[in-house]
Amino acid sequence: MNKASTLTGGVAKRIAELIDDAGGLRALARRAGLPPSALSQYLPRAKGRVSKPGSETLARIARAADVRLDWLLFGSLPKRNTLETPPPLDESALIQVPRLELRAAAGAGADVNLEEPIEWLAFRADWVRRRLRVPSSSLRLITAMGSSMRPRIEDGDLLMVTTAEPKFKDQAIHVVRRDNQLLVKRVRRERDGFLLISENPSSETQFVRASEIEIVGRVLWRAGRL
């Protein structure tokens, strides 16, 4: 394989990486102002020669993906420019997730408060799509209380919860409602019900029948102070 073919193959792999980062070929093509069919010509192929993008096309792809042209061409690090001030972000690339006045206990039970949003926090739509892989409309932010889920979840941590179906995933961390109280626990299915498991070894594991709890949602992400 000659040097030019090797270079083109490397560019093709990096364009494929950028497509994955952007959430799909159409998303990157739209940002770059290119037809999806044109962008697909520059991707790695099992057979046949990969098309070589022109310099203007490469520059458009690099700008659209916010990467350095040197990285796109040669794989030279860093991938992105290091800036003290990040570039302005298009608001259409953000989603707004409601934070509720709810505190889910990671210890003793907590009363359910009003479920009206008290604020909205913005997250990158492509991050939600790639990392969380649930409908953005299903996301809610609530606050954890107590110590029973330490060290994974600390008192006061912000939890992002999805209410999308199916709400239950065996062995995952969930928010459950029991006796009109919210709890954060790792939930394991048992023959006649569920085990509510605490991460903190000093806290008890509880068995509950399926009729005694409601699965409110699954915890996907947490944020808290170090």
Secondary structure, 3 states (H helix, E strand, C coil): CCHHHHHHHHHHHHHHHHHHHHCCHHHHHHHHCCCHHHHHCCCCCCCCCCCCCCHHHHHHHHHHHCCCHHHHHHCCCCCCCCCCCCCCCCHHHEEEEEEEEEEEECCCCEECCCCCEEEEEEEEHHHHHHHHCCCHHHEEEEEEECCCCCCCCCCCCEEEEECCCCCCCCCCEEEEEECCEEEEEEEEEECCEEEEECCCCCCCCEEEEHHHCEEEEEEEEEECCC
